[in-house]
Amino acid sequence: MVSDKPLKLAIVAGEESGDLLGADIVRALERTTGRKVQLVGIGGRHLQQLGLTPLFDGSEIALMGFSAVLRDLPRLMRRIGQTAAMIAAERPDCLVTIDSPDFSLRVAKKVRAAAPAIPIVHYVCPSVWAWRPGRAVAMKPYVDHILCILPFEVKALARLGGPPGTYVGHRLTQDSGVLSAAKAQSQPRDLADDRVKTLLVLPGSRRGEVRRLIEPFGKAMSALRQRGHRLRLILPTVPHVSGLVKASVASWDDKPEIITEPERKWQAFGKADAALIASGTVSLELALAGVPMVSCYKLDPIARQLLQHMVTTWSALLPNLISDRALVPEFYDQYVRPENLARQLEALFADTGMRAWQKAGFAEIARRMATERPSGEIAAEVVMGCIRKAVGSRQ
């Protein structure tokens, strides 16, 4: 018999991506259990559309970079305490924290101390496989289960002594934009040397990333032009940095077409011969779409000093880690050299071994990331399993 009693779910989601994942779980819970889900916690517009009245705006915890966190540390610590106290007082059936580990896992730790009976699930495994591996075992006392979005993370958690994990899949594998771009990329393509090459330029979605990469990216475009290539440049970006991007590319020899609309972005992914990118989630979007790429990143000074002693992984790029191959060239900090980037991109414009190597690797990534059911449904099943276990232990 299906209970009519609503499920009370606490969610902590700061980033837009986390808000989408949270909303996906809520819809899957309601669909698979036949029960209404009552929401408390923190989230954005997607969770608010499902009934959440957030304690405060989730954008307050969507901080990136050590410098930003240090500047806002007193306010963040205050918000962590407020959030944990509210959730403990609400006594939800389960707490689901999503990404933003510097904030959400501190909330989880405080909730476990104040209300030990509340099961806690964390969605999006922290990058313990890349740096600070001790975080895995540190999470075990206050996180009951981790929902992993990358296929190698379940084994990494077990190897590092962390909480149990379940691979639920990644939303990008089912994204309609990614699938449409992949279909376009699978069609026969003119790779003649004298054609106009369509090149995506993706300097990042944060202002600091754009400021550090836009100049060497522009110089790489100039080098390609000087080497005889005719280019069509397309620069997908996001609204909050579009003004900075427009001002920064004004002096480029070939002016890129700047787009901010998601539909046009996926159309550009389908048309592109290659891409020059800032390392990040966009690398996985491009890999699943089948677009050959070269990746770069320049760290902010504080992060550079800290991370050089903490990073343990052989690559910082998701396509390389998922495939366990050096598929995509990566260049960091002083090695982001325009003349080298130009020559790397040239090897992707033509019917070369490097282009074929990337394409074959991207197909393997899609195979490894596939799931038999939607990720929200798998995640909801784990959440309900944790709720049942908690109820059973109290009886």
Secondary structure, DSSP 8 states (H G I E B T S, - for coil): ----S-EEEEEEE-SHHHHHHHHHHHHHHHHHH---EEEEEE--HHHHTTT---SS-GGGG---SHHHHHHTHHHHHHHHHHHHHHHHHH--SEEEEES-HHHHHHHHHHHHHH-TTS-EEEES--STTTB-THHHHHHTTT-SEEEESSTTHHHHHHHTT---EEE---GGGG-HHHHHHHHHHTS-----TTSEEEEEEE--SSHHHHHHHHHHHHHHHHHHHHTT-EEEEEEE--HHHHHHHHHHTTT-SS--EEE--HHHHHHHHHH-SEEEEESSTHHHHHHHHT--EEEEE---HHHHHHHTTTB-SS-S-HHHHHHTS--S-EEEGGG--HHHHHHHHHHHHSS-HHHHHHHHHHHHHHHHH--SS-HHHHHHHHHHHHHHHHHHHH-
